[in-house]
Amino acid sequence: MPRFFVPITNIDKGTVIITPPDAVHIGRSLRMRLGDDITVCCQAVEYTCKILTISDERVVCRIISKERCESEPNVQLTLFQAVPKGDKLDMIVQKAVELGASRICPVLTTRCVSRPDKKSFAKKLERLNRIALEAAKQSGRGIIPRVCQLMDIQQAADELGKCEFPIICYEGGGINLSQVGLTENSTIGVFIGSEGGFDPKEVELCREKGAAVVGLGKRILRCETAPITALSIVMNLTGNI
């Protein structure tokens, strides 16, 4: 069943209003008709709806039932990702959303080869958030994870430290993820380095903020492989895979 996301302001008195560009997509691309069923998501709640009216400006649906989205993890996970070269971040965002991340925060670290400034990186955010939206639809998420503005290492360390379980994955080794003591219904931050890994001073900064320094095995993983590996393990340890 087609899945769409709306803000809470578009839900009122048993009806849901879908606006462009999704309204156009429903009528023109999907060629849906009055009476067709559709799934609408808002704040991790799934609404099963029936289409009442269709136009390019708005699609009005009647709510048939609603329930919490079962595909949403029982943890809120933020991925802090050092900016990689090329278009690797596109794939990292896509896979992080599929695996259950709630937020992705690109970070400019000391060893990043790609060094965009905040102004030029801001132009990429629209594409990255569009990738997150499409991944959320494809994987059946109940929310649209957000890709944040570019952070520096101090901002990232501060934000990481706010999580109940802050984690930095260090190529120099550390404890096993299973030793962190992750629990359900918690906030988790996972920090992954770029192609050059982390400067030891960055690891120490995060440690001072309360982060657990963990290793991902004896092999050195590529910067696009490490987040997929770490998030998969975290979701498994918290009962989400």
Beta strands, then each sheet from edge to edge (+ up, - down):
strand 1: 3-5
strand 2: 11-12
strand 3: 15-18
strand 4: 37-42
strand 5: 45-54
strand 6: 59-68
strand 7: 76-82
strand 8: 103-108
strand 9: 146-147
strand 10: 151-152
strand 11: 165-169
strand 12: 187-192
strand 13: 212-214
sheet 1: 1+ 4+ 5- 6+ 3- 2+
sheet 2: 9+ 8+ 7+ 12+ 11+ 13+
sheet 3: 9+ 8+ 10+
end
